[in-house]
Amino acid sequence: MVALSVDSEEDAQKMVDRHKLTFPVLYGLNAREIVATIGGYINEEPLYLHPSGFILRQNGTIVLLVQSSGAIGRLVANDTLGLIQHYQEQGK
């Protein structure tokens, strides 16, 4: 698991601390470059990315992609872990 963020290092670290994240958070990324690379939605003012969540197979292909253009439509940790477990049991 990895998170991509357009936040500054300081703001990204605050988020890591607040949510007790244990996975890498890449910060200071260019929102427009990220959207051009992975797709998704961008808010112009203030500039930020709407969430995009991916579940990948071990070979790097996408099993599931969720891109939100608003406040709902995000991957939820427990649901995501359950889905990954299901895919593993099915050999997907």
Backbone bond lengths (Angstrom), bond angles and torsions (degrees), N, CA, C in turn:
res aa  C-N    CA-C-N  psi(-1)  N-CA   C-N-CA  omega(-1)  CA-C   N-CA-C  phi
1 M - - - 1.444 - - 1.513 108.05 -
2 V 1.316 114.67 140.42 1.456 121.56 177.21 1.522 107.64 -149.31
3 A 1.313 116.33 148.31 1.468 121.72 177.07 1.520 108.91 -116.79
4 L 1.331 115.32 142.88 1.455 122.19 175.48 1.521 108.09 -110.85
5 S 1.318 116.39 135.58 1.459 119.90 -176.01 1.521 110.72 -139.92
6 V 1.332 115.35 143.34 1.465 120.51 172.95 1.529 110.41 -89.78
7 D 1.329 117.20 -2.18 1.462 121.75 -179.45 1.520 111.38 -66.30
8 S 1.320 114.89 159.75 1.464 120.87 172.72 1.523 108.55 -68.77
9 E 1.327 116.58 166.70 1.462 120.50 177.72 1.528 110.48 -57.46
10 E 1.324 116.36 -43.41 1.468 120.85 -178.47 1.527 111.17 -62.08
11 D 1.322 117.59 -47.70 1.467 120.68 -179.50 1.525 111.60 -67.48
12 A 1.328 116.95 -38.27 1.466 120.14 177.69 1.528 110.04 -63.64
13 Q 1.328 117.02 -41.09 1.464 120.42 179.28 1.524 111.29 -64.69
14 K 1.333 116.74 -37.75 1.476 119.83 176.40 1.526 110.52 -60.78
15 M 1.343 116.77 -41.43 1.458 120.65 178.90 1.529 110.52 -65.12
16 V 1.325 116.99 -43.68 1.467 121.44 177.99 1.521 109.85 -58.28
17 D 1.320 116.56 -47.17 1.463 121.22 -179.54 1.525 111.48 -65.24
18 R 1.330 117.16 -45.04 1.467 121.88 -177.54 1.529 111.78 -61.43
19 H 1.325 115.86 -41.62 1.469 120.07 -176.47 1.527 113.26 -99.32
20 K 1.333 116.58 2.55 1.467 122.57 179.61 1.535 111.35 53.42
21 L 1.332 115.05 47.22 1.454 120.52 -178.70 1.522 110.61 -71.15
22 T 1.321 116.03 141.98 1.467 121.31 -178.56 1.523 112.02 -118.02
23 F 1.320 117.23 9.27 1.459 121.52 179.48 1.531 108.80 -115.81
24 P 1.323 116.96 162.50 1.466 119.70 -178.16 1.526 112.71 -64.04
25 V 1.328 115.59 139.84 1.467 122.50 173.97 1.526 106.54 -122.76
26 L 1.326 115.67 111.83 1.463 121.02 177.03 1.520 107.61 -84.36
27 Y 1.303 117.91 130.46 1.462 121.79 -172.91 1.529 110.81 -122.79
28 G 1.327 115.14 168.31 1.458 121.13 175.32 1.520 113.95 71.87
29 L 1.329 116.99 21.21 1.462 120.34 -178.10 1.526 110.94 -80.13
30 N 1.311 116.13 156.57 1.458 122.62 179.62 1.529 108.83 -85.48
31 A 1.322 117.16 116.99 1.469 121.87 -175.07 1.522 111.98 -57.28
32 R 1.301 117.11 -43.73 1.476 119.83 -177.91 1.528 112.06 -67.55
33 E 1.332 117.58 -35.99 1.463 120.73 177.01 1.520 110.88 -67.50
34 I 1.332 116.82 -39.22 1.465 120.40 178.90 1.526 109.77 -63.73
35 V 1.321 118.28 -46.50 1.465 121.82 179.26 1.530 110.49 -61.94
36 A 1.324 117.28 -39.39 1.468 120.53 178.54 1.524 111.03 -66.49
37 T 1.327 117.22 -28.40 1.464 121.57 -177.31 1.528 112.65 -86.68
38 I 1.334 117.67 -48.58 1.469 120.09 -174.22 1.525 113.60 -112.51
39 G 1.324 116.91 -3.00 1.459 119.28 -175.82 1.514 110.05 83.38
40 G 1.298 115.93 -169.63 1.456 120.39 178.51 1.511 111.57 112.06
41 Y 1.303 113.77 -167.59 1.456 121.47 -174.83 1.515 109.38 -124.53
42 I 1.324 114.53 146.95 1.454 120.73 -177.30 1.533 108.44 -126.87
43 N 1.307 116.01 142.90 1.456 122.13 171.70 1.522 106.68 -100.58
44 E 1.305 117.09 130.03 1.462 120.17 -174.79 1.525 114.31 -81.30
45 E 1.352 117.68 -39.94 1.458 119.44 -174.74 1.510 110.44 -139.22
46 P 1.312 119.93 105.33 1.457 126.45 -2.80 1.535 110.21 -73.39
47 L 1.318 116.26 157.70 1.458 121.72 -175.87 1.525 110.58 -75.45
48 Y 1.331 115.85 119.12 1.466 121.04 172.34 1.523 108.70 -158.57
49 L 1.311 114.37 164.21 1.463 121.86 176.89 1.509 109.70 -94.33
50 H 1.321 116.00 140.58 1.456 119.61 167.49 1.526 106.84 -79.09
51 P 1.322 117.87 156.09 1.461 120.59 -173.87 1.530 113.71 -64.40
52 S 1.311 114.41 143.04 1.456 123.70 168.50 1.516 106.39 -131.17
53 G 1.307 116.89 132.44 1.458 121.26 178.81 1.516 110.11 -126.17
54 F 1.310 116.18 137.06 1.455 122.50 -178.77 1.521 109.84 -126.11
55 I 1.317 116.52 141.77 1.455 122.26 165.16 1.521 105.08 -116.38
56 L 1.326 115.27 125.20 1.454 121.04 -176.44 1.522 111.23 -112.53
57 R 1.320 115.49 147.40 1.464 120.38 169.85 1.528 107.79 -73.51
58 Q 1.326 116.21 168.20 1.456 119.97 179.06 1.527 111.58 -61.52
59 N 1.338 117.42 -26.35 1.466 119.98 -179.91 1.534 112.10 -85.08
60 G 1.347 117.34 2.02 1.451 121.69 175.68 1.515 115.47 93.37
61 T 1.334 118.19 -4.71 1.464 119.35 177.35 1.523 110.20 -77.63
62 I 1.312 115.51 153.98 1.461 121.28 -175.91 1.523 110.52 -82.82
63 V 1.327 116.21 126.57 1.463 122.93 172.97 1.520 109.27 -89.58
64 L 1.335 116.34 -42.58 1.452 122.00 -176.55 1.521 109.05 -147.66
65 L 1.334 115.33 139.34 1.455 121.82 176.59 1.523 107.74 -133.09
66 V 1.325 116.74 127.92 1.462 122.54 176.62 1.525 106.93 -125.15
67 Q 1.331 116.11 118.92 1.463 120.81 176.49 1.518 108.14 -121.54
68 S 1.313 115.26 128.77 1.450 121.58 -176.61 1.521 110.47 -105.22
69 S 1.328 115.08 146.04 1.463 119.98 173.54 1.523 110.72 -115.10
70 G 1.319 116.21 16.79 1.455 120.54 -178.96 1.511 111.23 -165.36
71 A 1.322 115.31 -158.33 1.463 121.50 -172.24 1.527 114.27 -76.31
72 I 1.329 118.70 -14.64 1.463 120.14 178.21 1.526 109.02 -120.60
73 G 1.319 116.10 166.06 1.451 120.35 178.70 1.519 113.01 100.94
74 R 1.318 116.14 37.35 1.467 120.88 179.58 1.522 110.01 -109.77
75 L 1.339 115.16 155.90 1.456 119.16 170.77 1.529 108.21 -71.06
76 V 1.328 116.19 135.85 1.462 122.62 178.39 1.522 107.26 -104.49
77 A 1.323 117.05 133.50 1.466 122.09 -171.15 1.529 113.17 -50.37
78 N 1.326 118.70 -55.34 1.471 120.64 -176.32 1.527 111.78 -63.57
79 D 1.323 117.28 -40.93 1.462 120.78 177.65 1.528 110.71 -64.25
80 T 1.309 116.00 -41.52 1.456 121.45 -179.09 1.525 110.57 -64.55
81 L 1.327 116.52 -45.39 1.465 119.86 178.35 1.524 111.19 -62.00
82 G 1.332 116.40 -40.12 1.467 120.04 177.00 1.516 112.15 -63.23
83 L 1.329 117.00 -40.53 1.460 121.03 178.75 1.525 110.94 -66.78
84 I 1.323 116.95 -42.27 1.469 120.77 177.39 1.522 109.88 -60.51
85 Q 1.318 116.90 -44.27 1.462 121.22 178.18 1.539 110.58 -60.72
86 H 1.320 116.35 -43.46 1.464 120.70 177.77 1.533 111.02 -60.34
87 Y 1.325 116.38 -46.97 1.474 120.38 178.92 1.540 110.18 -60.96
88 Q 1.305 117.88 -40.62 1.458 120.60 178.89 1.516 111.52 -63.30
89 E 1.335 116.16 -42.19 1.466 120.16 178.68 1.534 111.46 -65.22
90 Q 1.326 116.63 -31.15 1.471 121.92 -179.88 1.528 111.95 -86.06
91 G 1.328 116.74 -4.58 1.459 121.34 -178.58 1.512 113.79 73.29
92 K 1.325 117.09 26.38 1.477 121.13 -178.18 1.498 111.69 -92.94
